[in-house]
């Protein structure tokens, strides 16, 4: 079909690998931000920071969180114990690190992931992603690995989460100062095949 041809064209450029994991699709937005889609466990990926979807405090109750805790190990848990009392506001995100742990990222951005049943949950996810990007930018971090926030323990449909996250990233960078370096890399690290598929489709269809 036409859309398949279009997709093949966009992905025909040589693709990079991240920590040995092959990139499935890639697109650079007009704002200079490079977006990549990978199918992997987030802990396999090298990045400056990972987004950790959690609730209103730093805890490891979600699917990604459990894996981060497992691989980050005692060093991670000790580091985060210092932040146990930090409240993460609705729509907010909190950065921790740099810390040397079992993870391949020195920083974590813990966000207050909305639940599919929350009022205005799509708007909330959009604002939550913008908070993550804000933490990244103000700390001058360049590579961010991000899962399909909301679509695990918080039950967002995979496609709605993907569309919302992509729209949020696209919008966020459109408002930044013209003289700012434009060298960020955002890596969508997806675990289930449905998320991989919807991110690839939505990345192709994203209108800037
Ligand atoms: N690497 C990358 N992605 C993963 C991994 C992994 N190792 N394991 C699961 N996923 C995917 C899930 O398939 C889902 O698409 O990450 C996405 C997000 O899942 P969760 O981590 O459960 O995040 P979320 O749905 O936002 O729920 C977080 O968990 O901490 C609790 O209740 C708290 O509200 C919070 C919720």
Boltz pocket constraint, residues with backbone or C-beta under 6 A from the ligand:
constraints:
  - pocket:
      binder: B
      contacts: [[A, 40], [A, 41], [A, 42], [A, 43], [A, 53], [A, 54], [A, 55], [A, 59], [A, 60], [A, 61], [A, 62], [A, 63], [A, 64], [A, 65], [A, 67], [A, 113], [A, 114], [A, 147], [A, 148], [A, 149], [A, 150], [A, 151], [A, 152], [A, 153], [A, 154], [A, 155], [A, 156], [A, 189], [A, 190], [A, 191], [A, 192], [A, 195]]
      max_distance: 6.0
